Structures are given as C-alpha cells and as structure tokens.
Amino acid sequence: RVDQLKYDVQHLQTALRNFQHRRYAREQQERQREELLARTFTANDSDTTIPMDETLQFNESLQSAHRGMDDLIGSGTNLLQGLRDQRVTLKGTHKKILDVANTLG
C-alpha cells in the first residue's frame, strides 16, 4: 500500500511539473506576443547600412582604369600600324634608291 502511494505521489508530481512547464511556456509565448504587438518598429541603425558610396567609387575607379587600358591598347595598335606603314614606305624608297644606283652604275 505504501509503495502504491509513493508511485501515485511521483506520478502526480510529474504531472504537476509537466502542467507547470506547459503553463510557463504558454505565459512566456503570450508575453512575447504582446511585446511584439506593442513594439514600434523603426528603420535600421547605421550599423547595418552598406557603404554604397565607397563601393560605387571603387567600381567607377575600376571602370576608369579599364577604359584607360583600352585607350592605351588602341594607341599601341595605331602606333604599330603607323610603324608598319613607314616600313612599307621606307622599303619602297630603299628599292627606288637601289634602282637609281644601279641605273647610274
């Protein structure tokens, strides 16, 4: 009979603890819900902002450098084409000078 009473007491204490735990969790959820409903939301602080100005400046610098390299490559290409044209002209002049030298003896 005593063992049965001990078992019943333990069973009732466990049930009471479970009930208290569920009640505490429900009260906590209700409290949190009320806090959320009563809370006024504001804009983000400056800590969460993204420094877009620095990123844009960096991007513009990269684009400027890219355009500068394209201009430099274009100038180099034009310079090489000019040298090729001068080579053809000098070869033609050199050939004419040799022809005149051969003609004069």
C-alpha positions as CSV (number, residue, x, y, z in Angstrom):
1,R,0.0,0.0,0.0
2,V,2.9,2.4,0.8
3,D,4.6,1.6,-2.5
4,Q,1.4,2.3,-4.3
5,L,1.1,5.7,-2.5
6,K,4.8,6.5,-3.4
7,Y,4.1,5.7,-7.0
8,D,1.0,7.8,-7.1
9,V,2.8,10.7,-5.5
10,Q,5.6,10.5,-8.0
11,H,3.1,10.3,-10.9
12,L,1.2,13.3,-9.6
13,Q,4.4,15.3,-9.0
14,T,5.5,14.6,-12.6
15,A,2.1,15.6,-13.9
16,L,2.2,18.8,-11.9
17,R,5.7,19.6,-13.2
18,N,4.5,19.0,-16.8
19,F,1.5,21.2,-16.2
20,Q,3.6,24.0,-14.7
21,H,6.1,23.8,-17.5
22,R,3.4,24.0,-20.2
23,R,1.7,26.9,-18.3
24,Y,5.1,28.7,-18.0
25,A,5.8,28.2,-21.7
26,R,2.3,29.4,-22.7
27,E,2.7,32.5,-20.5
28,Q,6.1,33.2,-22.0
29,Q,4.7,32.9,-25.5
30,E,1.8,35.3,-24.7
31,R,4.2,37.8,-23.1
32,Q,6.5,37.7,-26.2
33,R,3.4,38.0,-28.5
34,E,2.3,41.1,-26.5
35,E,5.8,42.6,-26.7
36,L,5.8,42.1,-30.5
37,L,2.4,43.6,-30.9
38,A,3.2,46.6,-28.7
39,R,6.6,47.2,-30.3
40,T,7.1,50.1,-32.7
41,F,9.4,49.2,-35.5
42,T,12.0,51.8,-36.7
43,A,14.5,52.0,-39.5
44,N,17.7,50.1,-39.2
45,D,20.6,51.7,-37.3
46,S,23.6,53.0,-39.1
47,D,25.5,49.8,-38.1
48,T,23.5,47.7,-40.6
49,T,23.9,50.1,-43.6
50,I,26.1,49.1,-46.5
51,P,28.8,51.6,-47.5
52,M,27.5,52.0,-51.1
53,D,29.4,55.3,-51.7
54,E,32.8,53.5,-51.2
55,T,31.7,50.6,-53.4
56,L,30.4,52.9,-56.1
57,Q,33.7,54.9,-56.1
58,F,35.7,51.7,-56.2
59,N,33.6,50.5,-59.2
60,E,34.0,53.8,-61.0
61,S,37.7,53.6,-60.4
62,L,37.9,50.1,-61.9
63,Q,35.8,51.2,-64.9
64,S,38.1,54.2,-65.4
65,A,41.2,52.0,-65.3
66,H,39.5,49.6,-67.7
67,R,38.8,52.5,-70.2
68,G,42.4,53.8,-69.7
69,M,43.8,50.3,-70.6
70,D,41.5,50.1,-73.6
71,D,42.7,53.6,-74.8
72,L,46.3,52.5,-74.2
73,I,45.9,49.3,-76.2
74,G,44.2,51.3,-79.0
75,S,47.1,53.8,-79.1
76,G,49.6,51.0,-79.2
77,T,47.7,49.4,-82.1
78,N,47.7,52.7,-84.0
79,L,51.4,53.2,-83.3
80,L,52.2,49.7,-84.6
81,Q,50.1,50.3,-87.7
82,G,51.9,53.6,-88.3
83,L,55.3,51.8,-88.0
84,R,54.2,49.2,-90.5
85,D,53.2,51.9,-92.9
86,Q,56.5,53.6,-92.5
87,R,58.3,50.3,-93.1
88,V,56.5,49.8,-96.4
89,T,57.3,53.4,-97.4
90,L,61.0,53.0,-96.5
91,K,61.2,49.7,-98.3
92,G,59.7,51.3,-101.4
93,T,62.1,54.3,-101.0
94,H,65.1,51.9,-100.5
95,K,64.2,49.9,-103.6
96,K,63.9,53.1,-105.7
97,I,67.3,54.3,-104.4
98,L,68.9,50.9,-105.3
99,D,67.3,51.1,-108.8
100,V,68.7,54.7,-109.3
101,A,72.1,53.5,-108.0
102,N,72.0,50.5,-110.5
103,T,71.0,52.8,-113.3
104,L,73.8,55.3,-112.6
105,G,76.3,52.5,-112.3
